Amino acid sequence: MTARPAAEALLGADADRAFGALADPTRRQILVRLAERPDDAGAVARDLDLTRQAVAKQLRLLEEAGIVSATRQSRRRVHAVEASRLREISDLLGLVAQGWDRRLAGIRDEAERREQERDPTTSDRPSRR
């Protein structure tokens, strides 16, 4: 994934759905529970002490964002975390982190340069990189 298409993905409607889905603490709680074990809405609701209807609604939103998928197992609809989608979201956030890392490295370099200008004897010290 190159930086430009990934950055565009970070700003698109698809990212809005994903980050919107992750913005809710109940949906994150459901996501953590499903990461432990794929299950149906009723089992997740029992484990999290929520109503089945509330969990079903939140699961629908997570599905629409592509973060969770559902498969039929007999009469049950079993939900599971889409690890590839979470990796994609993590990669998008990694772009932001890389930008901050570059900016912080630039600030550090500038501070070191200014320190050397003030006290030239500091050039003998090893760099902390």
Secondary structure, DSSP 8 states (H G I E B T S, - for coil): --HHHHHHHHHSHHHHHHHHHHTSHHHHHHHHHHHH--B-HHHHHHHHT--HHHHHHHHHHHHHTTSEEEEEETTEEEEEE-HHHHHHHHHHHHHHHHHHHHHHHHHHHHHHHHHHHH-GGGGGS----
